[in-house]
Amino acid sequence: MSKDPLAGLPSRSRIAELILRKHPHRNTFAGWEHYRRTRGLLVPAPMLTAAQLRSIPLDRRSDYDLYRQVTNVNLPLQQTPMLTKVTEVIDRRLLSNPFIQDDATLPGVMVSGFGNHGKTAAVCALAAAFEDYWLDLHGHLDPASVEGTWDLHAPVAYVSTPVTATPKSLCESILNFFGPDIRKMTLPQLLRQVADSLRDHGVMVLILDDINRIRMHRSDDQDVLDMIRALMGCGITLILSGVNIPGTGLLREATYDRKTKQWVLPPLETHRVHGLEVTQTERRFDLVELDRFPYGTPAEMQHFVNHLKGIEDHLRLMKAKPGMLTSGGMPEYLYGRCAGVVGILGRLVRGAAIAAMQSGKEEIDEELLEGIIIGRENPARGIGQAPDDTGEPEAPKPTTSRARPRKASRNSSFDDHGPQHSNEAAS
């Protein structure tokens, strides 16, 4: 008996709900709860052969194509060697800090990386998994709640750092997570209200995303950093995420060790930035880098191929063959196009999958990928040339130590060399 080809295909109303439903922003309690409860719940479209597709009614074929499109643009978050390192650091903090009893100032984590490396996705997924664990541990009740109160229980709060950060604007952003009702208050009142809200709502983890918006050359931003350190004394774990954190001045000047793929801080010394003792920050945070895929050794190449295999298994294209993204020269081609950056690879594959469906080609190959432009990429570039929109500095090219640019020679025909030279020339 053949399997029903419609098994696993949601109803038309369910597909419409997936497409039309609103996705509130995570920087509110309702938005974070929606994300935490719905993350990873999308079931990929069933795999159908061309014969099975012809056997179902025409109206359901269009439903199937629409659901395939939803599947193809929602690529799964996969564990990578880079993400594994971030996971280990954050998990150790989240599974130890809540049980520390003798110190209210808890160490935090900074997650740095350049654009499209998946910092926000990684941090939010790990924090949401911790919240699931914490809620199950306490029967979905706040163990520190006061009897008779109706405060929201929010073990994790997600806040995006304001574009122009000041202590007051950051306080308002944190309070806005729990609700928009903020009375006009002075800064000391706001700080006290933030501390009370974090305690009353049972917050264990506070995520401050886009922390790179803080620049230490501004006095307001230095005050924000002081406020962040004060929040660490509220018995919560701070996770700061942003682009190139070592370059913002939040830490002392750090260097990137390409062997360990981590930022390394120099030995401690008296070092101040505009009068601010930044070692108070660096000593309280673990800094971890979410890097791109390396591709220099066979093991590193295999990690990238394994990631492509996960994407390939997820895609729903009618003429896709085994090894569509992982065989032949395709891995090298894709790496050259995305430079190993997970976010750029996802944009490239999503665009190619939609183009494959629209054209009826129903598979991805290099010819199709050539028509997908990402970022500021040059359409006429050669295969293997990386796009220039990764936001990452290129490694300096080796130069000879004594090479100096030659100066243009000077015409000295009309120079006056003095009387002695004139006499020697006459003789």
C-alpha positions as CSV (number, residue, x, y, z in Angstrom):
1,M,0.0,0.0,0.0
2,S,1.6,3.3,-1.1
3,K,2.0,6.1,1.4
4,D,-0.5,9.0,1.2
5,P,1.4,11.8,-0.6
6,L,-0.7,14.4,1.4
7,A,0.4,13.0,4.7
8,G,2.5,15.7,6.5
9,L,1.1,18.5,4.3
10,P,-0.6,21.1,6.5
11,S,-4.1,22.3,5.6
12,R,-4.4,25.5,3.6
13,S,-5.5,27.5,6.6
14,R,-2.4,26.3,8.5
15,I,-0.1,27.3,5.7
16,A,-1.8,30.7,5.5
17,E,-1.3,31.1,9.3
18,L,2.4,30.3,8.9
19,I,2.8,33.0,6.3
20,L,0.4,35.7,7.6
21,R,1.0,35.5,11.3
22,K,2.7,38.4,13.0
23,H,6.2,38.0,14.5
24,P,6.5,40.4,17.4
25,H,10.0,41.7,18.1
26,R,12.0,39.9,20.7
27,N,12.7,43.1,22.7
28,T,9.2,42.8,24.3
29,F,8.1,40.1,26.7
30,A,5.3,39.0,24.3
31,G,7.8,38.9,21.4
32,W,10.4,36.9,23.3
33,E,7.7,34.4,24.5
34,H,6.5,33.9,20.9
35,Y,10.1,33.3,19.8
36,R,10.8,30.9,22.6
37,R,7.7,28.9,22.1
38,T,7.7,28.7,18.3
39,R,11.5,28.4,17.5
40,G,12.3,25.2,15.7
41,L,8.6,24.1,15.3
42,L,8.5,24.5,11.6
43,V,8.1,21.0,10.1
44,P,9.7,20.8,6.6
45,A,7.4,20.0,3.7
46,P,7.2,16.3,2.9
47,M,9.5,14.9,0.2
48,L,7.4,14.1,-2.9
49,T,8.4,12.6,-6.2
50,A,7.1,14.0,-9.4
51,A,4.7,11.1,-9.8
52,Q,3.3,11.7,-6.2
53,L,2.9,15.3,-7.0
54,R,0.8,14.6,-10.1
55,S,-1.4,12.3,-8.1
56,I,-2.7,15.0,-5.8
57,P,-5.4,17.6,-6.7
58,L,-4.3,20.8,-8.4
59,D,-5.3,23.1,-5.6
60,R,-3.2,21.0,-3.2
61,R,-0.3,21.1,-5.5
62,S,-0.2,24.9,-5.2
63,D,-0.4,24.5,-1.4
64,Y,2.5,22.1,-1.5
65,D,4.6,24.5,-3.6
66,L,3.8,27.3,-1.2
67,Y,4.8,25.2,1.8
68,R,8.0,24.1,0.0
69,Q,8.8,27.8,-0.4
70,V,8.3,28.4,3.3
71,T,10.6,25.4,4.0
72,N,13.4,26.5,1.6
73,V,13.7,30.0,3.1
74,N,13.7,28.9,6.7
75,L,17.0,27.1,6.9
76,P,17.8,25.3,10.2
77,L,20.2,26.6,12.8
78,Q,23.0,24.0,12.7
79,Q,25.7,23.3,15.2
80,T,29.1,24.3,13.7
81,P,32.6,24.2,15.2
82,M,32.3,28.0,15.8
83,L,28.9,27.8,17.4
84,T,30.0,24.9,19.5
85,K,32.7,27.1,21.2
86,V,30.1,29.8,21.9
87,T,27.7,27.2,23.2
88,E,30.2,25.9,25.7
89,V,31.1,29.3,27.1
90,I,27.5,30.5,27.4
91,D,26.2,27.1,28.8
92,R,28.8,27.0,31.5
93,R,27.8,30.5,32.6
94,L,24.1,29.9,32.5
95,L,24.3,26.6,34.3
96,S,26.6,27.9,37.1
97,N,25.7,31.5,37.8
98,P,22.1,30.9,39.0
99,F,23.4,28.7,41.8
100,I,26.1,31.1,43.1
101,Q,25.0,32.2,46.5
102,D,27.9,34.2,48.1
103,D,28.5,36.8,45.3
104,A,25.8,39.0,43.8
105,T,28.2,40.2,41.0
106,L,28.0,37.4,38.5
107,P,30.4,37.0,35.5
108,G,29.0,37.6,32.1
109,V,29.7,36.7,28.5
110,M,30.5,38.8,25.5
111,V,29.9,37.3,22.0
112,S,31.8,39.2,19.3
113,G,31.9,38.7,15.6
114,F,31.5,40.5,12.3
115,G,28.3,40.9,10.3
116,N,26.2,37.9,9.2
117,H,28.0,35.4,11.6
118,G,24.8,34.6,13.4
119,K,25.5,36.1,16.8
120,T,22.0,37.1,17.6
121,A,20.5,33.8,16.4
122,A,23.1,31.8,18.5
123,V,22.7,33.9,21.7
124,C,18.9,33.9,21.5
125,A,18.7,30.1,20.9
126,L,21.0,29.3,23.8
127,A,19.1,31.7,26.2
128,A,15.8,30.3,25.1
129,A,17.0,26.7,25.8
130,F,18.1,27.8,29.3
131,E,14.8,29.4,30.0
132,D,13.0,26.2,29.0
133,Y,15.3,24.3,31.4
134,W,14.8,26.9,34.2
135,L,11.0,26.9,33.9
136,D,10.8,23.1,33.9
137,L,13.1,23.1,37.0
138,H,10.7,25.3,39.0
139,G,7.4,24.1,37.6
140,H,7.0,27.3,35.5
141,L,6.8,29.4,38.7
142,D,9.1,32.1,39.9
143,P,10.8,30.6,43.0
144,A,11.4,34.1,44.4
145,S,7.8,35.4,43.7
146,V,5.9,37.2,46.4
147,E,2.6,35.6,47.3
148,G,-0.4,37.5,45.9
149,T,1.5,39.3,43.1
150,W,0.9,39.0,39.4
151,D,4.3,39.9,38.0
152,L,5.3,38.4,34.7
153,H,7.8,35.6,35.1
154,A,10.6,36.3,32.6
155,P,13.8,34.3,33.3
156,V,15.3,35.9,30.1
157,A,15.0,39.5,28.9
158,Y,16.2,40.5,25.5
159,V,17.1,44.2,24.9
160,S,18.5,45.9,21.8
161,T,21.0,48.6,22.8
162,P,19.6,52.0,21.8
163,V,21.2,53.6,18.8
164,T,22.2,56.7,20.8
165,A,22.9,55.0,24.1
166,T,22.5,56.9,27.4
167,P,21.9,55.5,30.8
168,K,18.3,56.8,30.6
169,S,17.6,55.4,27.2
170,L,19.0,52.0,28.2
171,C,16.9,52.0,31.3
172,E,13.8,52.7,29.3
173,S,14.6,50.0,26.8
174,I,14.9,47.4,29.6
175,L,11.6,48.6,31.2
176,N,9.9,48.5,27.8
177,F,10.6,44.8,27.6
178,F,8.1,44.3,30.4
179,G,5.6,46.9,29.3
180,P,5.3,50.3,27.7
181,D,3.9,52.1,30.9
182,I,6.9,54.1,32.0
183,R,6.2,57.2,34.1
184,K,8.4,60.3,33.8
185,M,11.3,59.6,36.2
186,T,14.7,60.9,37.0
187,L,17.7,58.8,36.2
188,P,18.2,57.5,39.9
189,Q,14.5,56.6,39.9
190,L,14.8,54.8,36.6
191,L,17.9,52.8,37.8
192,R,16.0,51.8,40.9
193,Q,12.9,50.8,38.8
194,V,15.1,48.7,36.5
195,A,16.6,46.8,39.5
196,D,13.2,46.3,41.0
197,S,11.8,45.0,37.7
198,L,14.6,42.6,37.1
199,R,14.0,41.2,40.6
200,D,10.2,41.2,40.5
201,H,10.1,39.4,37.1
202,G,12.6,36.8,38.1
203,V,15.1,37.7,35.4
204,M,18.1,35.4,35.4
205,V,19.7,36.4,32.1
206,L,19.7,39.9,30.4
207,I,20.8,40.0,26.8
208,L,22.1,43.3,25.5
209,D,22.3,43.0,21.7
210,D,24.1,45.4,19.4
211,I,26.4,46.4,22.2
212,N,28.8,47.7,19.6
213,R,26.6,50.9,19.5
214,I,28.5,51.9,22.7
215,R,31.6,53.8,21.8
216,M,34.0,54.8,24.5
217,H,34.9,58.2,23.1
218,R,31.5,59.5,24.2
219,S,31.0,60.4,27.9
220,D,27.4,59.1,27.8
221,D,28.6,55.8,26.6
222,Q,31.1,55.6,29.4
223,D,28.2,56.2,31.8
224,V,26.3,53.4,30.1
225,L,29.2,51.1,30.7
226,D,29.1,52.0,34.4
227,M,25.4,51.2,34.4
228,I,26.0,47.8,32.8
229,R,28.6,47.0,35.5
230,A,26.0,48.1,38.1
231,L,23.5,45.7,36.6
232,M,25.9,42.8,37.2
233,G,25.4,43.4,40.9
234,C,21.7,42.6,40.6
235,G,22.3,38.8,40.6
236,I,21.7,38.4,36.9
237,T,23.9,37.0,34.0
238,L,24.7,39.6,31.4
239,I,25.2,38.4,27.8
240,L,26.5,41.2,25.5
241,S,26.5,40.6,21.8
242,G,27.9,42.9,19.1
243,V,30.1,43.5,16.1
244,N,33.8,43.7,16.8
245,I,33.5,44.2,20.5
246,P,37.3,44.5,21.0
247,G,37.3,47.5,18.7
248,T,34.7,49.4,20.6
249,G,36.9,50.2,23.7
250,L,34.8,48.1,26.1
251,L,37.9,46.0,26.6
252,R,41.6,46.7,26.5
253,E,43.2,46.4,23.1
254,A,43.0,42.7,22.2
255,T,44.7,40.7,19.5
256,Y,43.1,37.9,17.5
257,D,44.8,34.5,17.7
258,R,44.1,32.7,14.4
259,K,45.2,29.4,15.8
260,T,42.8,29.3,18.7
261,K,40.2,31.5,16.8
262,Q,39.8,33.6,19.9
263,W,40.6,37.2,21.1
264,V,43.5,37.3,23.5
265,L,43.9,40.0,26.1
266,P,47.4,41.3,26.8
267,P,48.9,41.0,30.4
268,L,47.1,43.3,32.9
269,E,48.6,46.7,33.3
270,T,47.4,50.2,34.3
271,H,45.4,51.1,31.2
272,R,42.7,53.7,31.1
273,V,40.4,54.9,28.3
274,H,39.3,58.5,28.8
275,G,39.7,58.0,32.6
276,L,37.7,54.8,32.8
277,E,39.2,51.7,34.3
278,V,38.2,49.2,31.6
279,T,39.8,46.2,33.4
280,Q,36.7,46.3,35.7
281,T,34.8,45.2,32.6
282,E,37.1,42.7,31.0
283,R,37.7,40.8,34.3
284,R,33.9,40.3,34.6
285,F,33.3,39.0,31.1
286,D,34.4,36.0,29.0
287,L,34.9,37.1,25.5
288,V,34.2,34.5,22.8
289,E,34.4,35.1,19.0
290,L,31.8,33.7,16.6
291,D,34.0,33.4,13.5
292,R,33.4,32.3,9.9
293,F,34.1,28.7,8.6
294,P,37.8,28.1,8.2
295,Y,38.8,26.2,5.1
296,G,42.5,25.5,5.3
297,T,42.7,21.8,6.4
298,P,40.8,18.7,5.3
299,A,39.0,18.6,8.7
300,E,38.0,22.2,8.3
301,M,36.8,21.6,4.7
302,Q,34.7,18.6,6.0
303,H,33.0,20.8,8.6
304,F,31.9,23.2,5.8
305,V,30.7,20.2,3.7
306,N,28.8,18.8,6.6
307,H,27.0,22.2,7.0
308,L,26.1,22.1,3.3
309,K,24.8,18.6,3.7
310,G,22.4,19.8,6.5
311,I,21.1,22.5,4.1
312,E,20.8,20.1,1.2
313,D,18.8,17.7,3.3
314,H,16.4,20.5,4.4
315,L,15.7,21.9,0.9
316,R,12.7,20.7,-1.1
317,L,13.4,20.9,-4.8
318,M,11.8,18.3,-7.1
319,K,14.9,17.6,-9.2
320,A,17.5,17.8,-6.5
321,K,20.1,15.0,-6.7
322,P,22.2,13.6,-3.8
323,G,25.3,15.7,-3.5
324,M,23.7,18.8,-5.1
325,L,25.6,21.1,-2.7
326,T,28.3,18.8,-1.5
327,S,29.8,17.0,-4.5
328,G,32.3,18.0,-7.2
329,G,33.5,21.6,-7.1
330,M,30.3,22.9,-5.5
331,P,31.7,23.3,-1.9
332,E,34.7,25.3,-3.2
333,Y,32.4,27.4,-5.3
334,L,30.0,28.1,-2.4
335,Y,32.9,28.9,-0.1
336,G,34.3,31.3,-2.6
337,R,31.0,33.1,-2.9
338,C,30.3,33.4,0.9
339,A,33.9,33.5,2.3
340,G,32.8,31.0,4.9
341,V,30.2,33.4,6.5
342,V,27.1,31.5,7.6
343,G,24.7,34.4,7.0
344,I,25.9,35.1,3.5
345,L,25.7,31.4,2.6
346,G,22.1,31.3,3.8
347,R,21.2,34.3,1.7
348,L,22.8,32.8,-1.4
349,V,21.1,29.4,-0.9
350,R,17.7,31.0,-0.2
351,G,17.9,33.1,-3.3
352,A,19.0,30.1,-5.4
353,A,16.2,27.9,-4.1
354,I,13.5,30.5,-4.9
355,A,15.1,31.0,-8.4
356,A,15.1,27.2,-8.9
357,M,11.4,27.0,-8.1
358,Q,10.4,30.0,-10.2
359,S,12.3,28.9,-13.3
360,G,11.1,25.3,-13.0
361,K,14.7,24.1,-12.9
362,E,14.1,22.6,-9.4
363,E,17.7,22.1,-8.6
364,I,20.7,24.3,-7.7
365,D,23.9,24.3,-9.7
366,E,26.7,26.8,-10.5
367,E,24.9,28.2,-13.5
368,L,21.9,29.1,-11.4
369,L,24.0,30.5,-8.6
370,E,25.8,32.8,-11.0
371,G,22.6,34.7,-11.3
372,I,22.2,35.3,-7.6
373,I,23.9,38.5,-6.5
374,I,24.6,39.1,-2.8
375,G,25.8,42.3,-1.2
376,R,28.1,44.5,-3.2
377,E,29.4,41.5,-5.1
378,N,30.7,42.2,-8.6
379,P,28.6,40.2,-11.1
380,A,31.6,39.7,-13.3
381,R,33.8,38.3,-10.6
382,G,35.6,35.0,-11.1
383,I,34.6,31.9,-9.3
384,G,36.2,31.7,-5.9
385,Q,36.3,35.5,-5.3
386,A,34.7,36.3,-2.0
387,P,32.1,39.1,-1.7
388,D,33.4,42.3,-0.1
389,D,30.5,42.9,2.2
390,T,31.5,40.6,5.1
391,G,32.7,43.6,7.1
392,E,35.8,41.9,8.1
393,P,39.4,43.2,7.7
394,E,41.5,41.3,5.2
395,A,44.7,39.7,6.4
396,P,47.7,42.0,5.6
397,K,49.7,40.9,2.6
398,P,53.3,39.9,3.3
399,T,55.9,42.4,2.4
400,T,59.7,42.4,2.4
401,S,61.1,44.0,5.5
402,R,63.5,46.3,3.6
403,A,61.5,47.2,0.6
404,R,61.1,50.9,0.3
405,P,59.4,52.9,-2.5
406,R,61.8,54.5,-4.9
407,K,61.6,58.3,-5.3
408,A,61.4,59.7,-8.7
409,S,64.9,60.9,-9.9
410,R,65.5,64.6,-10.0
411,N,66.8,66.6,-13.0
412,S,70.0,68.3,-11.7
413,S,71.2,69.8,-15.1
414,F,70.5,73.4,-14.0
415,D,71.8,73.1,-10.4
416,D,74.5,75.4,-9.1
417,H,77.1,73.2,-7.6
418,G,79.4,76.1,-6.4
419,P,82.7,77.6,-7.7
420,Q,84.8,74.6,-6.8
421,H,82.8,72.3,-9.0
422,S,82.9,74.9,-11.9
423,N,86.7,75.0,-11.8
424,E,87.0,71.2,-11.8
425,A,84.7,71.0,-14.9
426,A,86.7,73.7,-16.7
427,S,90.0,71.8,-16.2
